Amino acid sequence: QVQVVESGGGLVQAGGSLRLSCAASGRTFSVYTMAWFRRASGKGRELVAAITWNDIACYADSVKGRFTISRDNADNTVTVYLQMNSLEPEDTAVYLCAASPQYDVSGRLPFLDYDYWGQGTQVTVSS
């Protein structure tokens, strides 16, 4: 059974930090590209960061220098982290973890290439 479960969201003041985690199991996620997307109220889904199985990472321009994606490939569960620093009110959104069996040397894949999604975790940044 495939499970993709996010945790770590919450309410934080502008300038603060949060660390999101995503635990993925039920497939060989160690060879998958893993990503964080976000969906702000009234907006579409936006790629925040992605990381390939060999640790190639890419970021949205709006989070470069503030967010860091990383992964831990254990035997049966892959855990993906998103360290978010210097948070801004514009970062307020539901953050979703996703997994794709596809690979690109840039780390960047089309939205439709992601087969597995978590339910999301809310991040709220107050001004």
PyMOL commands that set and color helices and strands:
alter all, ss='L'
color gray80, all
select helices_A, chain A and resi 29-31+89-91+111-113
alter helices_A, ss='H'
color red, helices_A
select strands_A, chain A and resi 3-7+10-13+18-25+33-39+45-51+57-59+67-73+77-84+93-100+116-117+121-126
alter strands_A, ss='S'
color yellow, strands_A
deselect
rebuild
show_as cartoon
